[in-house]
Amino acid sequence: MYKIIGADQKQYGPVTAEQLHQWIAEGRVNAQTQVCLEGDVNWKPLSAMPEFADALGVAPAAPPAFSAAPSPVSGEAGGGGLAAQSVKGPAIALIVTSVLNLLFGLWGLARHQATMELYSNMPQLNDPQMQRILHLATGPVGIINAVFQLLVTTLILVGAIRMMALKNYALAFTGCVLSVIPCITPCCGIITLPFGIWALVVLNRHDVKTQFG
C-alpha cells in the first residue's frame, strides 16, 4: 500500500499498486509525485520506485491532477533542505529571545536580596501583614519561581536548537508551546510569544514534520 502527496500538498491513500498504475495511465500522477510506502516515513518521487518504471515509460505527459509541485532538488535531501530553511527563522528567533530571557532571569536572581531590602525600606509598605506578603513573594517563593522560569527558558532554548537541527520533534514542539504560555519565563512570554506562534505554525506543516530525525 502507498501514500502520495498531491499538488495541493495534501496526503492521499493508502492506495494499492494497481490503483497507482491506473492513476499513472490516466495522467493523474507522474514521475515527480512524492510517494511513501505505508508504515514508512521516507518520501521519494514515484520514479524512484522500480515497480512503476514500466508504467511511467508510457504515461501521458499531460500535467497530473495529483502531482506534487516541482522542486529544484528531488528526493529526501531536497525535502530536508526546504524544511531546514523553513525552521531556521523561528528557531533563531527563539534562541535569541531565550538567551535574553536567561540573562534577565539570572540578573533578577542576583538582585533578589537587594529587591527584598528595597521593599522592606518603603514606608508605605511598613504594615506587618504587607511585609509578610512581600517577604513570602520575594523570599523562598520568589526564588523557587525564578529558578522554575530559568528551567523553562532553558527547555525552550534547547528545543529551538533541536528544531533548527531537525532533531527530536517532540522536544522542539514542547519548547515552542512553552514559549507562548505567559508568566512562566522571566519576561512573562512577551518576547517569545510571536516567535513561538511562528514556530508552531511551521512545525505543524507536514513537509517539515516528516523531515525530523
C-alpha positions as a Python dict, from the first residue, in 0.01 Angstrom:
ca = {
    (1, 'M'): (0, 0, 0),
    (2, 'Y'): (120, 352, -80),
    (3, 'K'): (57, 714, 22),
    (4, 'I'): (110, 1013, -206),
    (5, 'I'): (134, 1393, -171),
    (6, 'G'): (-84, 1581, -418),
    (7, 'A'): (-26, 1919, -579),
    (8, 'D'): (-241, 2069, -303),
    (9, 'Q'): (16, 1934, -51),
    (10, 'K'): (-248, 1703, 95),
    (11, 'Q'): (-184, 1337, 165),
    (12, 'Y'): (-383, 1072, -20),
    (13, 'G'): (-404, 700, 49),
    (14, 'P'): (-330, 438, 134),
    (15, 'V'): (-383, 306, -218),
    (16, 'T'): (-278, -15, -385),
    (17, 'A'): (-11, -52, -654),
    (18, 'E'): (-288, -130, -904),
    (19, 'Q'): (-460, 199, -823),
    (20, 'L'): (-133, 389, -873),
    (21, 'H'): (-79, 217, -1208),
    (22, 'Q'): (-428, 332, -1310),
    (23, 'W'): (-355, 692, -1199),
    (24, 'I'): (-30, 686, -1398),
    (25, 'A'): (-218, 573, -1707),
    (26, 'E'): (-478, 848, -1653),
    (27, 'G'): (-209, 1113, -1606),
    (28, 'R'): (-319, 1189, -1250),
    (29, 'V'): (28, 1117, -1108),
    (30, 'N'): (371, 1133, -1269),
    (31, 'A'): (737, 1058, -1203),
    (32, 'Q'): (775, 1357, -967),
    (33, 'T'): (480, 1268, -743),
    (34, 'Q'): (601, 1211, -385),
    (35, 'V'): (524, 855, -269),
    (36, 'C'): (575, 673, 59),
    (37, 'L'): (517, 310, 149),
    (38, 'E'): (254, 271, 421),
    (39, 'G'): (426, 249, 759),
    (40, 'D'): (740, 422, 628),
    (41, 'V'): (842, 787, 683),
    (42, 'N'): (1070, 834, 381),
    (43, 'W'): (906, 1011, 90),
    (44, 'K'): (1053, 974, -258),
    (45, 'P'): (949, 1053, -616),
    (46, 'L'): (745, 789, -793),
    (47, 'S'): (1030, 748, -1044),
    (48, 'A'): (1243, 601, -762),
    (49, 'M'): (1001, 311, -725),
    (50, 'P'): (1119, 35, -965),
    (51, 'E'): (781, -136, -964),
    (52, 'F'): (634, 162, -1155),
    (53, 'A'): (917, 211, -1405),
    (54, 'D'): (737, 44, -1696),
    (55, 'A'): (412, 228, -1633),
    (56, 'L'): (589, 565, -1614),
    (57, 'G'): (752, 498, -1950),
    (58, 'V'): (411, 502, -2124),
    (59, 'A'): (234, 757, -1902),
    (60, 'P'): (91, 1064, -2081),
    (61, 'A'): (281, 1389, -2045),
    (62, 'A'): (-26, 1596, -1951),
    (63, 'P'): (3, 1785, -1616),
    (64, 'P'): (-118, 1541, -1345),
    (65, 'A'): (-401, 1640, -1115),
    (66, 'F'): (-230, 1485, -812),
    (67, 'S'): (135, 1563, -891),
    (68, 'A'): (343, 1745, -634),
    (69, 'A'): (484, 2087, -715),
    (70, 'P'): (827, 2051, -886),
    (71, 'S'): (1125, 2104, -661),
    (72, 'P'): (1473, 2218, -765),
    (73, 'V'): (1614, 1922, -571),
    (74, 'S'): (1417, 1599, -573),
    (75, 'G'): (1407, 1324, -311),
    (76, 'E'): (1465, 1319, 61),
    (77, 'A'): (1763, 1556, 55),
    (78, 'G'): (1559, 1824, -119),
    (79, 'G'): (1275, 1792, 133),
    (80, 'G'): (1520, 1817, 420),
    (81, 'G'): (1678, 2130, 273),
    (82, 'L'): (1341, 2302, 234),
    (83, 'A'): (1240, 2204, 588),
    (84, 'A'): (1569, 2337, 726),
    (85, 'Q'): (1509, 2670, 556),
    (86, 'S'): (1155, 2685, 695),
    (87, 'V'): (1254, 2628, 1059),
    (88, 'K'): (1567, 2845, 1051),
    (89, 'G'): (1393, 3179, 1105),
    (90, 'P'): (1167, 3093, 1401),
    (91, 'A'): (1437, 2874, 1558),
    (92, 'I'): (1697, 3152, 1556),
    (93, 'A'): (1441, 3399, 1692),
    (94, 'L'): (1356, 3165, 1981),
    (95, 'I'): (1725, 3105, 2053),
    (96, 'V'): (1797, 3479, 2073),
    (97, 'T'): (1492, 3559, 2287),
    (98, 'S'): (1561, 3262, 2516),
    (99, 'V'): (1916, 3383, 2577),
    (100, 'L'): (1780, 3730, 2660),
    (101, 'N'): (1528, 3569, 2897),
    (102, 'L'): (1804, 3372, 3068),
    (103, 'L'): (2018, 3684, 3116),
    (104, 'F'): (1722, 3878, 3253),
    (105, 'G'): (1629, 3593, 3487),
    (106, 'L'): (1985, 3549, 3617),
    (107, 'W'): (2013, 3924, 3676),
    (108, 'G'): (1685, 3921, 3871),
    (109, 'L'): (1804, 3625, 4077),
    (110, 'A'): (2131, 3802, 4155),
    (111, 'R'): (1942, 4117, 4257),
    (112, 'H'): (1698, 3920, 4473),
    (113, 'Q'): (1839, 4025, 4809),
    (114, 'A'): (1861, 4390, 4704),
    (115, 'T'): (1497, 4379, 4594),
    (116, 'M'): (1388, 4242, 4929),
    (117, 'E'): (1574, 4521, 5113),
    (118, 'L'): (1422, 4782, 4882),
    (119, 'Y'): (1068, 4665, 4957),
    (120, 'S'): (1141, 4643, 5329),
    (121, 'N'): (1256, 5006, 5343),
    (122, 'M'): (949, 5150, 5171),
    (123, 'P'): (748, 5350, 5430),
    (124, 'Q'): (420, 5282, 5254),
    (125, 'L'): (479, 4907, 5294),
    (126, 'N'): (558, 4911, 5667),
    (127, 'D'): (235, 4734, 5756),
    (128, 'P'): (334, 4399, 5920),
    (129, 'Q'): (90, 4198, 5711),
    (130, 'M'): (214, 4361, 5391),
    (131, 'Q'): (573, 4291, 5494),
    (132, 'R'): (492, 3923, 5546),
    (133, 'I'): (336, 3902, 5199),
    (134, 'L'): (635, 4077, 5041),
    (135, 'H'): (886, 3855, 5216),
    (136, 'L'): (691, 3548, 5105),
    (137, 'A'): (671, 3667, 4745),
    (138, 'T'): (1033, 3781, 4723),
    (139, 'G'): (1171, 3521, 4963),
    (140, 'P'): (1159, 3142, 4915),
    (141, 'V'): (857, 3152, 4684),
    (142, 'G'): (1024, 3417, 4470),
    (143, 'I'): (1345, 3216, 4444),
    (144, 'I'): (1160, 2896, 4353),
    (145, 'N'): (960, 3083, 4088),
    (146, 'A'): (1276, 3242, 3943),
    (147, 'V'): (1453, 2904, 3923),
    (148, 'F'): (1144, 2747, 3760),
    (149, 'Q'): (1135, 3024, 3498),
    (150, 'L'): (1504, 2971, 3423),
    (151, 'L'): (1446, 2597, 3377),
    (152, 'V'): (1152, 2659, 3141),
    (153, 'T'): (1357, 2910, 2942),
    (154, 'T'): (1643, 2659, 2916),
    (155, 'L'): (1398, 2400, 2781),
    (156, 'I'): (1273, 2649, 2521),
    (157, 'L'): (1633, 2722, 2420),
    (158, 'V'): (1722, 2353, 2384),
    (159, 'G'): (1401, 2288, 2190),
    (160, 'A'): (1481, 2573, 1949),
    (161, 'I'): (1833, 2437, 1894),
    (162, 'R'): (1696, 2090, 1819),
    (163, 'M'): (1433, 2243, 1593),
    (164, 'M'): (1699, 2416, 1381),
    (165, 'A'): (1883, 2082, 1351),
    (166, 'L'): (1559, 1899, 1259),
    (167, 'K'): (1610, 1664, 1553),
    (168, 'N'): (1369, 1548, 1827),
    (169, 'Y'): (1033, 1682, 1707),
    (170, 'A'): (867, 1626, 2046),
    (171, 'L'): (1125, 1839, 2231),
    (172, 'A'): (1114, 2113, 1967),
    (173, 'F'): (732, 2122, 1977),
    (174, 'T'): (728, 2127, 2360),
    (175, 'G'): (970, 2420, 2368),
    (176, 'C'): (753, 2616, 2124),
    (177, 'V'): (439, 2550, 2330),
    (178, 'L'): (613, 2671, 2647),
    (179, 'S'): (728, 2986, 2469),
    (180, 'V'): (369, 3102, 2414),
    (181, 'I'): (248, 3041, 2771),
    (182, 'P'): (250, 3368, 2970),
    (183, 'C'): (420, 3419, 3308),
    (184, 'I'): (641, 3107, 3307),
    (185, 'T'): (953, 3283, 3173),
    (186, 'P'): (1142, 3582, 3320),
    (187, 'C'): (988, 3823, 3067),
    (188, 'C'): (641, 3665, 3105),
    (189, 'G'): (648, 3532, 2747),
    (190, 'I'): (627, 3882, 2596),
    (191, 'I'): (936, 3848, 2375),
    (192, 'T'): (894, 3479, 2291),
    (193, 'L'): (519, 3473, 2218),
    (194, 'P'): (518, 3586, 1849),
    (195, 'F'): (815, 3367, 1759),
    (196, 'G'): (663, 3069, 1941),
    (197, 'I'): (344, 3103, 1737),
    (198, 'W'): (550, 3130, 1417),
    (199, 'A'): (747, 2818, 1511),
    (200, 'L'): (431, 2618, 1591),
    (201, 'V'): (281, 2705, 1252),
    (202, 'V'): (598, 2584, 1078),
    (203, 'L'): (627, 2267, 1290),
    (204, 'N'): (270, 2166, 1208),
    (205, 'R'): (343, 2160, 835),
    (206, 'H'): (352, 1804, 701),
    (207, 'D'): (659, 1863, 483),
    (208, 'V'): (853, 1988, 787),
    (209, 'K'): (730, 1731, 1040),
    (210, 'T'): (835, 1437, 822),
    (211, 'Q'): (1197, 1562, 798),
    (212, 'F'): (1268, 1539, 1173),
    (213, 'G'): (1504, 1264, 1281),
}
